[in-house]
Amino acid sequence: MVEKILKKVKSLPPLPESVNRVRQICNDPEGTVKELIPVVKQDPLFTADILKAANSPLYGFSRQITSIDQAVALFGMGTIQGFAISYAVRKSFPATLSPYGVGASHLMEVSTLQNALALQWGKSQVTTHRDEMVTLSLLMEIGKVIASITLEEAGKADAFKAAITEAKTLEEIAETEKRFLDITSEWIAALMFKHWKFHENMISMMRYIHDPEDAPEQLRLQTEILNVVKEAVPFLEPLCEECVQSAYEKADRFGLQAERLHEAIEKLG
């Protein structure tokens, strides 16, 4: 199955020019939100997506956001870059994610929840590679798109769906994916990032998200935060009681701000 996945990843089309322009601005140390806004405005549907997210209670903005200028400024470059890449993937691959037993909208719902938690709890704990971490918080589940297509083509979708319904936690989902695909969806996402020539830091964080202790030292804290976010908000049962408790325990074990995690999750719930 890994060989089939690699072929699928290698056949991925390039990201749209507008998305690459967003990436270029966001990854430029001299890039500004002012430069980003006209690029975002080129696609009315993408603009509508951002405004919808900005007015979601998940992000807790204190007033209604009516202009894309406001939304981009409030979200910042890391989140806008993540939205842009996620939007492009969803447009290119209208997968139903039916092997996971969910509809297509579920991907964005979970990813937005993960991003909100990363912003409200994780962002303040890092001083380096912050925007890369925030961008990744919106992209941690996109490997499931390729996983779903591969399972469908291999005739394994129904068997996988029956098995994945028993999986709740991050690790249980990963074990089921490895049983059917020989690889986790997080590794598939890392392969997608490599194909699109993402920065090595983002590839590494994605690659080691299940084993943050093995991540490069300069990325370990960021990877631990993303691991805890995924633990609290797993793809199939986000914020389930067992998942949240496990996330608290992991945050404490990693030396992260467990009490603030509790406060952030309370706001999301």
VOGU-3710 file (C-alpha; in Angstrom, 3 decimals, decimal comma):
1> mvekilkkvk> 0,000/0,000/0,000  2,871/2,381/0,671  3,960/2,151/-2,960  0,446/3,045/-4,113  0,374/5,999/-1,726  3,760/7,230/-2,945  2,540/7,105/-6,545  -0,599/8,974/-5,560  1,423/11,667/-3,788  3,861/12,017/-6,697
11> slpplpesvn> 0,919/12,531/-9,046  -0,483/15,398/-6,982  -0,920/18,593/-9,012  1,056/21,640/-7,913  -0,655/23,994/-5,517  -2,381/26,928/-7,257  -0,279/29,986/-7,987  -2,343/32,065/-5,556  -1,571/29,613/-2,745  2,117/29,627/-3,596
21> rvrqicndpe> 2,012/33,426/-3,468  0,450/33,234/0,017  3,212/30,827/1,054  5,869/33,096/-0,400  4,623/36,127/1,534  4,153/34,178/4,776  7,607/32,607/4,600  9,349/35,877/3,755  10,787/37,513/6,907  9,876/40,839/5,306
31> gtvkelipvv> 6,376/39,712/4,291  3,426/41,653/5,689  -0,289/41,170/6,237  -0,830/44,168/3,952  0,758/42,203/1,079  -1,296/39,129/1,927  -4,755/40,721/1,825  -5,037/41,383/-1,961  -3,872/37,821/-2,712  -6,519/36,367/-0,397
41> kqdplftadi> -9,200/38,556/-1,987  -8,601/36,985/-5,420  -10,887/34,046/-4,580  -14,345/35,041/-3,246  -15,070/31,500/-1,977  -11,801/31,416/-0,040  -12,579/34,865/1,354  -15,989/33,620/2,488  -14,346/30,621/4,190  -12,042/32,889/6,176
51> lkaansplyg> -14,842/35,229/7,232  -16,976/32,275/8,311  -14,114/30,952/10,443  -13,410/34,396/11,910  -17,006/34,634/13,137  -17,005/31,158/14,641  -17,256/31,186/18,460  -14,234/28,844/18,488  -11,852/31,746/17,989  -13,492/33,997/20,553
61> fsrqitsidq> -13,031/37,275/18,714  -14,856/39,955/20,681  -16,789/41,467/17,776  -18,319/40,457/14,466  -15,727/40,381/11,683  -17,162/41,899/8,524  -14,103/42,571/6,359  -11,423/40,242/5,069  -8,805/42,852/6,032  -9,863/42,488/9,664
71> avalfgmgti> -9,942/38,706/9,487  -6,476/38,351/7,956  -4,992/40,759/10,500  -6,618/38,925/13,430  -5,685/35,425/12,273  -2,114/36,261/11,287  0,075/34,711/8,630  0,350/31,209/10,072  -3,393/30,567/10,120  -4,050/32,228/6,750
81> qgfaisyavr> -1,350/30,093/5,116  -2,950/26,974/6,632  -6,407/28,021/5,422  -5,045/28,610/1,905  -3,371/25,204/1,609  -6,318/23,368/3,170  -8,740/25,144/0,828  -6,654/24,198/-2,220  -6,506/20,535/-1,166  -10,267/20,386/-0,611
91> ksfpatlspy> -10,887/21,939/-4,031  -8,494/19,558/-5,792  -9,704/16,397/-4,035  -13,440/16,437/-3,349  -13,092/13,212/-1,374  -16,012/12,177/0,803  -13,763/10,658/3,488  -16,387/7,903/3,633  -13,816/5,247/4,718  -13,568/7,236/7,964
101> gvgashlmev> -17,349/7,323/8,267  -17,562/11,120/8,004  -18,633/13,688/5,432  -16,329/16,025/3,532  -17,089/18,997/5,814  -15,800/17,067/8,839  -12,188/17,614/7,751  -12,473/21,391/7,950  -14,485/21,276/11,171  -11,848/19,222/12,996
111> stlqnalalq> -8,941/21,152/11,489  -10,500/24,467/12,564  -10,981/23,131/16,087  -7,338/22,002/16,192  -6,192/25,394/14,913  -8,283/27,256/17,497  -6,727/25,202/20,298  -3,220/25,717/18,903  -3,801/29,472/18,777  -5,421/29,838/22,174
121> wgksqvtthr> -3,159/27,459/24,077  -0,044/26,560/22,119  1,055/29,710/20,338  2,110/31,616/23,449  4,415/28,780/24,551  6,815/29,058/21,617  9,082/31,831/20,437  10,470/30,204/17,299  8,804/28,450/14,331  5,501/29,761/15,665
131> demvtlsllm> 3,828/30,470/12,325  4,930/27,101/10,934  3,350/25,368/13,931  0,121/27,344/13,548  -0,014/26,569/9,809  0,427/22,858/10,539  -2,408/22,891/13,066  -4,773/23,333/10,099  -3,119/20,675/7,949  -2,576/17,740/10,303
141> eigkviasit> -5,477/15,737/8,871  -5,079/16,301/5,107  -3,245/12,993/4,660  -6,614/11,345/5,293  -7,769/12,599/1,875  -5,107/10,502/0,104  -5,695/7,657/2,569  -9,415/7,626/1,703  -8,801/7,630/-2,053  -6,256/4,801/-1,716
151> leeagkadaf> -8,584/2,689/0,424  -11,446/3,181/-2,039  -9,288/2,186/-5,016  -7,950/-0,877/-3,191  -11,452/-2,064/-2,274  -10,675/-1,779/1,444  -12,944/1,133/2,303  -15,733/-0,898/3,926  -13,400/-3,065/6,015  -11,471/0,022/7,124
161> kaaiteaktl> -14,683/1,846/8,017  -15,800/-1,073/10,181  -12,449/-1,090/11,985  -12,055/2,675/12,405  -15,419/2,982/14,167  -13,772/1,260/17,138  -10,954/3,822/17,249  -11,342/6,893/19,457  -7,934/8,160/20,453  -5,084/9,465/18,340
171> eeiaetekrf> -3,091/6,269/18,787  -6,018/3,974/18,024  -6,678/5,806/14,752  -2,986/5,605/13,836  -2,833/1,869/14,562  -5,871/1,212/12,380  -4,385/3,248/9,537  -1,116/1,330/9,768  -2,983/-1,985/9,727  -4,712/-1,153/6,447
181> lditsewiaa> -2,275/1,267/4,794  1,093/0,325/6,355  1,518/4,028/7,115  -0,271/6,718/9,143  -2,132/9,611/7,560  0,321/11,945/9,308  3,196/10,359/7,369  1,139/10,722/4,194  0,739/14,432/4,992  4,516/14,728/5,456
191> lmfkhwkfhe> 5,006/13,122/2,026  2,539/15,622/0,541  4,459/18,487/2,120  7,707/17,162/0,696  6,143/16,869/-2,766  5,039/20,507/-2,578  8,500/21,560/-1,350  7,428/22,797/2,055  10,142/23,902/4,448  11,924/20,979/6,106
201> nmismmryih> 10,789/22,220/9,538  7,143/21,613/8,652  7,913/18,203/7,169  9,803/17,204/10,335  7,056/18,340/12,704  4,502/16,351/10,735  6,748/13,302/10,488  7,407/13,154/14,232  3,980/14,186/15,458  3,360/10,755/17,017
211> dpedapeqlr> 6,864/10,657/18,531  7,772/14,253/19,431  10,665/13,073/21,596  12,400/12,028/18,342  11,883/15,404/16,653  14,904/17,680/16,104  15,628/19,559/19,313  14,743/22,965/17,861  11,297/21,630/16,854  10,528/19,387/19,811
221> lqteilnvvk> 8,395/21,872/21,751  6,312/22,752/18,695  5,827/19,069/17,855  4,817/18,276/21,453  2,188/21,029/21,321  0,757/19,703/18,054  0,738/16,176/19,485  -1,283/17,344/22,498  -3,676/19,277/20,242  -4,297/16,148/18,152
231> eavpfleplc> -4,698/14,099/21,325  -7,424/16,427/22,588  -9,030/16,787/19,155  -8,678/13,426/17,378  -10,275/13,189/13,963  -13,261/11,015/14,787  -14,299/12,070/18,301  -12,893/15,541/18,955  -12,833/16,599/22,602  -14,146/13,251/23,843
241> eecvqsayek> -13,697/12,833/27,595  -11,028/10,140/27,276  -9,118/12,188/24,691  -9,148/15,378/26,734  -7,924/13,560/29,850  -5,116/11,970/27,860  -4,185/15,403/26,467  -3,928/16,856/30,002  -1,656/13,990/31,042  0,546/14,426/27,976
251> adrfglqaer> 0,813/18,195/28,462  1,898/17,625/32,050  4,403/14,956/30,994  5,888/17,237/28,326  6,156/20,110/30,821  3,609/22,191/28,917  0,942/24,437/30,435  -1,621/21,831/31,446  -3,773/24,226/33,462  -4,050/26,663/30,568
261> lheaieklg> -4,889/23,738/28,296  -7,839/22,982/30,550  -9,026/26,604/30,299  -8,661/26,639/26,505  -10,578/23,384/26,074  -13,343/24,660/28,340  -13,780/27,646/26,020  -13,885/25,409/22,947  -16,385/23,046/24,489
//
